[in-house]
């Protein structure tokens, strides 16, 4: 009986370490992907042929995009797949912010304020950063996670 209890404890401990390691690996990979996306945005601004920092304004959209969803998750009770009107409004606002972050470099390039190469680098950075934000919300959406409070 004691051997069985010891095996169960060891199995639970191994599973906990494995889940924690997987969580930390996910966090490190998301940080790496986010830094690659920000590198693209900084390159769009700082390369010698571009020399304009207007594309860097998309960082404001990166900061603003998860805020409506976090507020809706804290205030609403949308567990179990039931979408509340608050969560639907948050998704709508988030999509507006996301579309604006893709539209800004295109409008700036069409107006001749920035070069098209800077626009393409900014759009590539947008794709990578927003996939990183999406990954953060999907990977760390577990209730037993330390990051579920976000």
C-alpha positions, 0 to 999 in steps of 0.5 A: 500500500505504501509503495502505491502511495509513493508511486502516486506522489511521484507521478503527481510531482513529475506531472507538476514539474512537466506542466511547469516546464511546459509553461516556462518554455511557452513563456520563453518562446513567446518572449522570443517571438515578440522580440523578433516582431519588435526587431522588425518594427525597429528595423523599419524605423532605424535602417539608414535608407528609412530614417523615420520613426513614424512606423513605431506608432504601431507599438501603441496598438500593441499596448492597447490591443489586449486591454479590452479583452483583459477588462472583459475577462475580469468583469464578465463571467464568460466561462464555458464558452458562453460569450457575454455582450461585454466580451463581444464588445471587447473583441470588436474593439480589439479587432478595430485596434488590430485593423488600425495597426495594419492600416497605419503603415499602409496609409503612411506609405500611400501618403509618401511619408514612409517608404514601402520597405518600412511599411512591409517590415512594419506589417511583418512585425505586426503579424509576429507581435499579434500572433505572440499576443494571441499565443499568450492568451491561448497558452496561458488561458488555463485556470490552474496557471499562475498567469491566469490572473492576466 
